[in-house]
Amino acid sequence: MLYLIKTRSYGITYGGALNPPSIALRYESAPIDEPLWRANHGLHVLSDASWSVPYPFGGHVIMFGNGAVSWSSRKIKVVCDSSTEAEMAAASVGDKDLTFVRNFLKDANIMIKDTVPHVLDNSGAHDNIRNAGVTARTKHFERWVQYVRKLFRFGSISIHLAPDHTMMADFLTKVLGRGKHRDCTNYTMNRGD
């Protein structure tokens, strides 16, 4: 009851000045193409995974017009041997959801131009998506986990690396302190609190 009382004013708000997500300009992570991102009404995906718990969890949130339009948090349905595989699994689920959102927006006559930014916080997954090829460490990844790489190669998404402390999808995969949880909630709900 206390949670319901404290959050009774919460709701997702769309619109306002678009602020791009925080990314790290390292590990070959290119900056977000802001004019294209703004033309696409701020459409972007944030995905994260928690691998070091008994059951790995993956989560993603799709942002459009400064508010979340789709989100998910669930147990990853593959046995992940590394945090990279868990992050790629979460990213693939997020990009499948993005495909649905893009098609929905197209049906609503809102055209999304080409590349949509996808932000994650694992440098191994970032590098694995950007660089084609199989290594001894990635040859066991299931085919559906590679979906995100396919979209990157076709130019449907661009991959960007966020610093761990600025990842706004963290609250979907792990227990956070009050301050970080509030920041993630405010970002996805477009609250200025």
CYANA upper distance limits for C-alpha pairs under 8 A (distance plus 0.5 A):
  1 MET  CA      5 ILE  CA      6.69
  2 LEU  CA      6 LYS  CA      6.66
  3 TYR  CA      7 THR  CA      6.61
  4 LEU  CA      8 ARG  CA      6.33
 10 TYR  CA    189 MET  CA      8.36
 11 GLY  CA    189 MET  CA      6.95
 12 ILE  CA     67 GLY  CA      6.49
 12 ILE  CA     68 ALA  CA      7.58
 12 ILE  CA    188 THR  CA      8.02
 12 ILE  CA    189 MET  CA      4.83
 12 ILE  CA    190 ASN  CA      6.93
 12 ILE  CA    191 ARG  CA      8.36
 13 THR  CA     66 ASN  CA      7.97
 13 THR  CA     67 GLY  CA      6.38
 13 THR  CA    189 MET  CA      6.47
 13 THR  CA    190 ASN  CA      6.04
 13 THR  CA    191 ARG  CA      7.79
 14 TYR  CA     64 PHE  CA      8.17
 14 TYR  CA     65 GLY  CA      5.74
 14 TYR  CA     66 ASN  CA      6.00
 14 TYR  CA     67 GLY  CA      5.58
 14 TYR  CA    190 ASN  CA      7.37
 15 GLY  CA     65 GLY  CA      5.60
 15 GLY  CA     66 ASN  CA      6.41
 15 GLY  CA     67 GLY  CA      8.15
 16 GLY  CA     65 GLY  CA      8.12
 16 GLY  CA     66 ASN  CA      7.69
 18 LEU  CA     38 ARG  CA      7.59
 18 LEU  CA     41 HIS  CA      8.33
 18 LEU  CA     42 GLY  CA      6.89
 18 LEU  CA     65 GLY  CA      7.62
 18 LEU  CA     66 ASN  CA      6.76
 19 ASN  CA     42 GLY  CA      8.47
 19 ASN  CA     66 ASN  CA      8.24
 20 PRO  CA     32 ILE  CA      8.26
 20 PRO  CA     34 GLU  CA      7.92
 20 PRO  CA     42 GLY  CA      7.81
 21 PRO  CA    119 VAL  CA      8.45
 22 SER  CA    162 ALA  CA      6.64
 22 SER  CA    163 PRO  CA      8.18
 22 SER  CA    166 THR  CA      6.96
 22 SER  CA    167 MET  CA      8.33
 23 ILE  CA     31 PRO  CA      7.92
 23 ILE  CA    119 VAL  CA      7.96
 23 ILE  CA    160 HIS  CA      6.92
 23 ILE  CA    161 LEU  CA      6.00
 23 ILE  CA    162 ALA  CA      4.60
 23 ILE  CA    163 PRO  CA      6.84
 23 ILE  CA    166 THR  CA      8.47
 24 ALA  CA     29 SER  CA      7.34
 24 ALA  CA    160 HIS  CA      8.13
 24 ALA  CA    161 LEU  CA      6.08
 24 ALA  CA    162 ALA  CA      5.66
 24 ALA  CA    163 PRO  CA      6.20
 25 LEU  CA     29 SER  CA      5.97
 25 LEU  CA     30 ALA  CA      6.91
 25 LEU  CA     31 PRO  CA      7.17
 25 LEU  CA    161 LEU  CA      8.16
 26 ARG  CA     30 ALA  CA      8.49
 26 ARG  CA    161 LEU  CA      8.29
 27 TYR  CA    123 SER  CA      7.54
 27 TYR  CA    127 ASP  CA      8.27
 27 TYR  CA    161 LEU  CA      8.36
 29 SER  CA    159 ILE  CA      7.67
 29 SER  CA    160 HIS  CA      5.76
 29 SER  CA    161 LEU  CA      6.38
 30 ALA  CA    160 HIS  CA      7.09
 31 PRO  CA    160 HIS  CA      7.87
 32 ILE  CA     37 TRP  CA      7.84
 32 ILE  CA    117 PRO  CA      7.31
 32 ILE  CA    160 HIS  CA      8.01
 33 ASP  CA     37 TRP  CA      6.52
 34 GLU  CA     38 ARG  CA      6.40
 35 PRO  CA     39 ALA  CA      6.62
 36 LEU  CA     40 ASN  CA      6.72
 36 LEU  CA    113 LYS  CA      7.80
 36 LEU  CA    115 THR  CA      8.49
 37 TRP  CA     41 HIS  CA      7.09
 37 TRP  CA     42 GLY  CA      5.76
 37 TRP  CA     43 LEU  CA      7.20
 37 TRP  CA     44 HIS  CA      8.48
 37 TRP  CA    116 VAL  CA      7.68
 37 TRP  CA    117 PRO  CA      8.17
 38 ARG  CA     42 GLY  CA      5.74
 39 ALA  CA    112 ILE  CA      8.42
 39 ALA  CA    113 LYS  CA      8.11
 40 ASN  CA    111 MET  CA      8.12
 40 ASN  CA    112 ILE  CA      5.83
 40 ASN  CA    113 LYS  CA      6.87
 40 ASN  CA    116 VAL  CA      8.49
 41 HIS  CA     64 PHE  CA      6.55
 41 HIS  CA     65 GLY  CA      5.71
 42 GLY  CA     63 MET  CA      7.42
 42 GLY  CA     64 PHE  CA      5.78
 42 GLY  CA     65 GLY  CA      5.93
 42 GLY  CA     66 ASN  CA      7.10
 43 LEU  CA     62 ILE  CA      7.62
 43 LEU  CA     63 MET  CA      5.90
 43 LEU  CA     64 PHE  CA      4.90
 43 LEU  CA     65 GLY  CA      7.42
 43 LEU  CA    116 VAL  CA      7.02
 43 LEU  CA    117 PRO  CA      8.04
 44 HIS  CA     62 ILE  CA      6.34
 44 HIS  CA     63 MET  CA      5.90
 44 HIS  CA     64 PHE  CA      7.37
 44 HIS  CA    116 VAL  CA      6.22
 44 HIS  CA    117 PRO  CA      5.51
 44 HIS  CA    118 HIS  CA      6.33
 44 HIS  CA    119 VAL  CA      8.16
 45 VAL  CA     60 HIS  CA      7.42
 45 VAL  CA     61 VAL  CA      6.37
 45 VAL  CA     62 ILE  CA      5.05
 45 VAL  CA     63 MET  CA      6.80
 45 VAL  CA     94 GLY  CA      7.45
 45 VAL  CA     95 ASP  CA      8.12
 45 VAL  CA     98 LEU  CA      7.89
 45 VAL  CA    116 VAL  CA      8.26
 45 VAL  CA    117 PRO  CA      6.91
 45 VAL  CA    118 HIS  CA      5.14
 45 VAL  CA    119 VAL  CA      6.59
 46 LEU  CA     60 HIS  CA      5.95
 46 LEU  CA     61 VAL  CA      5.89
 46 LEU  CA     62 ILE  CA      6.99
 46 LEU  CA     94 GLY  CA      8.31
 46 LEU  CA    118 HIS  CA      6.43
 46 LEU  CA    119 VAL  CA      5.34
 46 LEU  CA    120 LEU  CA      6.54
 46 LEU  CA    167 MET  CA      8.22
 46 LEU  CA    168 MET  CA      7.64
 46 LEU  CA    169 ALA  CA      6.39
 47 SER  CA     58 GLY  CA      8.00
 47 SER  CA     59 GLY  CA      6.18
 47 SER  CA     60 HIS  CA      4.60
 47 SER  CA     61 VAL  CA      7.05
 47 SER  CA     87 GLU  CA      8.09
 47 SER  CA     90 ALA  CA      6.64
 47 SER  CA     91 ALA  CA      6.02
 47 SER  CA     94 GLY  CA      7.03
 47 SER  CA    118 HIS  CA      8.12
 47 SER  CA    119 VAL  CA      7.00
 47 SER  CA    120 LEU  CA      5.91
 47 SER  CA    169 ALA  CA      6.42
 48 ASP  CA     58 GLY  CA      6.37
 48 ASP  CA     59 GLY  CA      5.95
 48 ASP  CA     60 HIS  CA      6.81
 48 ASP  CA     87 GLU  CA      6.49
 48 ASP  CA     90 ALA  CA      6.74
 48 ASP  CA     91 ALA  CA      7.78
 48 ASP  CA    120 LEU  CA      6.64
 48 ASP  CA    121 ASP  CA      7.40
 48 ASP  CA    167 MET  CA      8.42
 48 ASP  CA    169 ALA  CA      6.41
 48 ASP  CA    170 ASP  CA      6.82
 48 ASP  CA    172 LEU  CA      8.27
 48 ASP  CA    173 THR  CA      7.39
 49 ALA  CA     56 PRO  CA      7.56
 49 ALA  CA     57 PHE  CA      6.08
 49 ALA  CA     58 GLY  CA      4.70
 49 ALA  CA     59 GLY  CA      6.69
 49 ALA  CA     83 SER  CA      8.15
 49 ALA  CA     86 ALA  CA      6.37
 49 ALA  CA     87 GLU  CA      5.57
 49 ALA  CA     90 ALA  CA      6.52
 49 ALA  CA    173 THR  CA      6.50
 50 SER  CA     56 PRO  CA      5.92
 50 SER  CA     57 PHE  CA      5.71
 50 SER  CA     58 GLY  CA      6.87
 50 SER  CA     83 SER  CA      8.17
 50 SER  CA     86 ALA  CA      7.89
 50 SER  CA     87 GLU  CA      8.46
 50 SER  CA    173 THR  CA      6.11
 50 SER  CA    174 LYS  CA      7.04
 51 TRP  CA     55 TYR  CA      7.90
 51 TRP  CA     56 PRO  CA      5.08
 51 TRP  CA     57 PHE  CA      7.28
 51 TRP  CA     80 CYS  CA      8.19
 51 TRP  CA     82 SER  CA      7.91
 51 TRP  CA     83 SER  CA      6.02
 51 TRP  CA     86 ALA  CA      6.75
 52 SER  CA     56 PRO  CA      7.31
 52 SER  CA     83 SER  CA      8.46
 55 TYR  CA     75 LYS  CA      7.10
 55 TYR  CA     76 ILE  CA      8.13
 56 PRO  CA     75 LYS  CA      6.39
 56 PRO  CA     76 ILE  CA      6.23
 56 PRO  CA     80 CYS  CA      8.18
 56 PRO  CA     86 ALA  CA      7.66
 57 PHE  CA     73 SER  CA      7.44
 57 PHE  CA     74 ARG  CA      6.02
 57 PHE  CA     75 LYS  CA      4.82
 57 PHE  CA     76 ILE  CA      5.78
 57 PHE  CA     86 ALA  CA      8.46
 57 PHE  CA    173 THR  CA      6.13
 58 GLY  CA     73 SER  CA      6.29
 58 GLY  CA     74 ARG  CA      6.20
 58 GLY  CA     75 LYS  CA      6.68
 58 GLY  CA     76 ILE  CA      6.31
 58 GLY  CA     86 ALA  CA      7.69
 58 GLY  CA     87 GLU  CA      7.77
 58 GLY  CA     89 ALA  CA      7.88
 58 GLY  CA     90 ALA  CA      5.21
 58 GLY  CA    172 LEU  CA      7.99
 58 GLY  CA    173 THR  CA      6.45
 59 GLY  CA     71 TRP  CA      7.84
 59 GLY  CA     72 SER  CA      5.85
 59 GLY  CA     73 SER  CA      4.69
 59 GLY  CA     74 ARG  CA      6.94
 59 GLY  CA     90 ALA  CA      6.46
 59 GLY  CA     94 GLY  CA      8.07
 59 GLY  CA    169 ALA  CA      7.35
 59 GLY  CA    172 LEU  CA      5.77
 59 GLY  CA    173 THR  CA      6.36
 60 HIS  CA     71 TRP  CA      6.01
 60 HIS  CA     72 SER  CA      6.07
 60 HIS  CA     73 SER  CA      7.27
 60 HIS  CA     90 ALA  CA      7.42
 60 HIS  CA     91 ALA  CA      7.84
 60 HIS  CA     93 VAL  CA      8.31
 60 HIS  CA     94 GLY  CA      5.90
 60 HIS  CA    169 ALA  CA      6.68
 60 HIS  CA    172 LEU  CA      7.72
 61 VAL  CA     68 ALA  CA      6.95
 61 VAL  CA     69 VAL  CA      8.16
 61 VAL  CA     70 SER  CA      6.27
 61 VAL  CA     71 TRP  CA      4.66
 61 VAL  CA     72 SER  CA      7.12
 61 VAL  CA     94 GLY  CA      7.77
 61 VAL  CA    169 ALA  CA      7.07
 61 VAL  CA    188 THR  CA      8.36
 62 ILE  CA     68 ALA  CA      6.15
 62 ILE  CA     69 VAL  CA      6.31
 62 ILE  CA     70 SER  CA      5.69
 62 ILE  CA     71 TRP  CA      6.68
 62 ILE  CA     94 GLY  CA      8.17
 62 ILE  CA     98 LEU  CA      7.47
 63 MET  CA     67 GLY  CA      5.85
 63 MET  CA     68 ALA  CA      4.91
 63 MET  CA     69 VAL  CA      6.35
 63 MET  CA     70 SER  CA      7.88
 63 MET  CA    188 THR  CA      7.63
 64 PHE  CA     68 ALA  CA      6.76
 64 PHE  CA     69 VAL  CA      6.84
 66 ASN  CA    187 TYR  CA      8.33
 66 ASN  CA    188 THR  CA      7.79
 66 ASN  CA    189 MET  CA      8.14
 66 ASN  CA    190 ASN  CA      6.19
 67 GLY  CA    187 TYR  CA      8.17
 67 GLY  CA    188 THR  CA      5.92
 67 GLY  CA    189 MET  CA      5.78
 67 GLY  CA    190 ASN  CA      5.96
 68 ALA  CA    188 THR  CA      5.71
 68 ALA  CA    189 MET  CA      6.85
 70 SER  CA     97 ASP  CA      8.18
 70 SER  CA    101 VAL  CA      8.48
 72 SER  CA    172 LEU  CA      7.91
 73 SER  CA    172 LEU  CA      5.89
 73 SER  CA    173 THR  CA      7.06
 76 ILE  CA     86 ALA  CA      7.81
 76 ILE  CA     89 ALA  CA      7.62
 76 ILE  CA     90 ALA  CA      7.84
 80 CYS  CA     85 GLU  CA      6.23
 80 CYS  CA     86 ALA  CA      6.14
 81 ASP  CA     85 GLU  CA      7.29
 81 ASP  CA     86 ALA  CA      8.48
 82 SER  CA     86 ALA  CA      7.01
 83 SER  CA     87 GLU  CA      6.56
 83 SER  CA    122 ASN  CA      8.32
 84 THR  CA     88 MET  CA      6.62
 84 THR  CA    122 ASN  CA      7.24
 84 THR  CA    124 GLY  CA      5.85
 84 THR  CA    125 ALA  CA      5.34
 85 GLU  CA     89 ALA  CA      6.59
 85 GLU  CA    125 ALA  CA      7.65
 85 GLU  CA    138 THR  CA      8.37
 85 GLU  CA    141 PHE  CA      7.29
 85 GLU  CA    145 VAL  CA      8.07
 86 ALA  CA     90 ALA  CA      6.77
 87 GLU  CA     91 ALA  CA      6.56
 87 GLU  CA    120 LEU  CA      8.29
 87 GLU  CA    122 ASN  CA      7.32
 87 GLU  CA    125 ALA  CA      6.69
 88 MET  CA     92 SER  CA      6.50
 88 MET  CA    125 ALA  CA      6.29
 88 MET  CA    145 VAL  CA      6.39
 88 MET  CA    146 GLN  CA      7.73
 88 MET  CA    148 VAL  CA      7.70
 89 ALA  CA     93 VAL  CA      6.86
 89 ALA  CA    144 TRP  CA      8.28
 89 ALA  CA    145 VAL  CA      5.31
 89 ALA  CA    146 GLN  CA      8.37
 90 ALA  CA     94 GLY  CA      6.73
 91 ALA  CA     95 ASP  CA      6.59
 91 ALA  CA    120 LEU  CA      8.20
 91 ALA  CA    148 VAL  CA      6.81
 92 SER  CA     96 LYS  CA      6.68
 92 SER  CA    144 TRP  CA      7.72
 92 SER  CA    145 VAL  CA      6.22
 92 SER  CA    146 GLN  CA      7.45
 92 SER  CA    147 TYR  CA      5.91
 92 SER  CA    148 VAL  CA      5.33
 93 VAL  CA     97 ASP  CA      6.87
 94 GLY  CA     98 LEU  CA      6.64
 95 ASP  CA     99 THR  CA      6.68
 95 ASP  CA    147 TYR  CA      8.25
 95 ASP  CA    148 VAL  CA      6.82
 96 LYS  CA    100 PHE  CA      7.17
 97 ASP  CA    101 VAL  CA      6.81
 98 LEU  CA    102 ARG  CA      6.51
 99 THR  CA    103 ASN  CA      6.76
100 PHE  CA    104 PHE  CA      6.62
101 VAL  CA    105 LEU  CA      6.59
102 ARG  CA    106 LYS  CA      6.63
102 ARG  CA    112 ILE  CA      7.41
103 ASN  CA    107 ASP  CA      6.74
104 PHE  CA    108 ALA  CA      6.85
105 LEU  CA    109 ASN  CA      6.83
105 LEU  CA    110 ILE  CA      5.59
105 LEU  CA    111 MET  CA      7.26
105 LEU  CA    112 ILE  CA      8.13
106 LYS  CA    110 ILE  CA      5.74
106 LYS  CA    111 MET  CA      5.96
106 LYS  CA    112 ILE  CA      7.85
114 ASP  CA    155 GLY  CA      7.46
114 ASP  CA    156 SER  CA      6.25
114 ASP  CA    157 ILE  CA      8.24
115 THR  CA    155 GLY  CA      6.35
115 THR  CA    156 SER  CA      5.15
115 THR  CA    157 ILE  CA      5.16
115 THR  CA    158 SER  CA      6.60
116 VAL  CA    156 SER  CA      6.78
116 VAL  CA    157 ILE  CA      5.05
116 VAL  CA    158 SER  CA      6.54
117 PRO  CA    157 ILE  CA      6.04
117 PRO  CA    158 SER  CA      5.27
117 PRO  CA    159 ILE  CA      6.58
117 PRO  CA    160 HIS  CA      7.42
118 HIS  CA    157 ILE  CA      6.82
118 HIS  CA    158 SER  CA      6.37
118 HIS  CA    159 ILE  CA      5.54
118 HIS  CA    160 HIS  CA      6.57
119 VAL  CA    159 ILE  CA      6.56
119 VAL  CA    160 HIS  CA      5.25
119 VAL  CA    161 LEU  CA      6.20
119 VAL  CA    162 ALA  CA      6.75
120 LEU  CA    126 HIS  CA      7.83
120 LEU  CA    159 ILE  CA      8.11
120 LEU  CA    160 HIS  CA      6.90
120 LEU  CA    161 LEU  CA      5.76
120 LEU  CA    162 ALA  CA      6.29
120 LEU  CA    167 MET  CA      7.87
121 ASP  CA    126 HIS  CA      8.40
121 ASP  CA    161 LEU  CA      5.77
121 ASP  CA    162 ALA  CA      5.33
121 ASP  CA    163 PRO  CA      6.54
121 ASP  CA    164 ASP  CA      6.21
121 ASP  CA    167 MET  CA      7.16
122 ASN  CA    126 HIS  CA      6.68
122 ASN  CA    161 LEU  CA      7.52
123 SER  CA    127 ASP  CA      6.54
123 SER  CA    161 LEU  CA      7.37
124 GLY  CA    128 ASN  CA      6.52
125 ALA  CA    129 ILE  CA      6.53
126 HIS  CA    130 ARG  CA      6.81
126 HIS  CA    159 ILE  CA      7.21
126 HIS  CA    160 HIS  CA      7.73
126 HIS  CA    161 LEU  CA      7.18
127 ASP  CA    131 ASN  CA      6.46
128 ASN  CA    132 ALA  CA      7.60
128 ASN  CA    149 ARG  CA      8.40
129 ILE  CA    146 GLN  CA      8.41
129 ILE  CA    148 VAL  CA      7.40
129 ILE  CA    149 ARG  CA      5.22
129 ILE  CA    152 PHE  CA      7.65
129 ILE  CA    159 ILE  CA      8.29
130 ARG  CA    149 ARG  CA      7.52
130 ARG  CA    152 PHE  CA      7.67
130 ARG  CA    153 ARG  CA      8.45
130 ARG  CA    159 ILE  CA      7.95
132 ALA  CA    149 ARG  CA      8.37
134 VAL  CA    138 THR  CA      6.39
134 VAL  CA    139 LYS  CA      6.05
135 THR  CA    139 LYS  CA      6.36
141 PHE  CA    145 VAL  CA      6.99
141 PHE  CA    146 GLN  CA      8.02
142 GLU  CA    146 GLN  CA      7.68
143 ARG  CA    147 TYR  CA      7.80
146 GLN  CA    150 LYS  CA      7.10
147 TYR  CA    151 LEU  CA      6.99
148 VAL  CA    152 PHE  CA      6.78
149 ARG  CA    153 ARG  CA      6.70
150 LYS  CA    154 PHE  CA      6.82
151 LEU  CA    155 GLY  CA      6.72
151 LEU  CA    156 SER  CA      5.74
151 LEU  CA    157 ILE  CA      6.47
152 PHE  CA    156 SER  CA      6.47
152 PHE  CA    157 ILE  CA      5.62
152 PHE  CA    158 SER  CA      6.54
152 PHE  CA    159 ILE  CA      7.80
162 ALA  CA    166 THR  CA      6.94
162 ALA  CA    167 MET  CA      6.47
163 PRO  CA    167 MET  CA      7.02
168 MET  CA    183 ASP  CA      8.00
168 MET  CA    184 CYS  CA      5.32
168 MET  CA    187 TYR  CA      7.52
168 MET  CA    188 THR  CA      8.26
169 ALA  CA    173 THR  CA      8.02
169 ALA  CA    184 CYS  CA      7.29
170 ASP  CA    174 LYS  CA      6.75
170 ASP  CA    176 LEU  CA      8.23
170 ASP  CA    184 CYS  CA      7.86
171 PHE  CA    175 VAL  CA      7.19
171 PHE  CA    176 LEU  CA      6.98
171 PHE  CA    181 HIS  CA      6.47
171 PHE  CA    184 CYS  CA      6.98
171 PHE  CA    185 THR  CA      8.46
176 LEU  CA    180 LYS  CA      6.68
176 LEU  CA    181 HIS  CA      6.18
177 GLY  CA    181 HIS  CA      6.59
178 ARG  CA    182 ARG  CA      6.58
179 GLY  CA    183 ASP  CA      6.77
180 LYS  CA    184 CYS  CA      6.72
181 HIS  CA    185 THR  CA      6.64
182 ARG  CA    186 ASN  CA      6.48
183 ASP  CA    187 TYR  CA      6.62
184 CYS  CA    188 THR  CA      6.81
185 THR  CA    189 MET  CA      6.48
185 THR  CA    191 ARG  CA      8.44
186 ASN  CA    190 ASN  CA      6.09
186 ASN  CA    191 ARG  CA      5.12
186 ASN  CA    192 GLY  CA      7.12
186 ASN  CA    193 ASP  CA      7.43
187 TYR  CA    191 ARG  CA      7.06
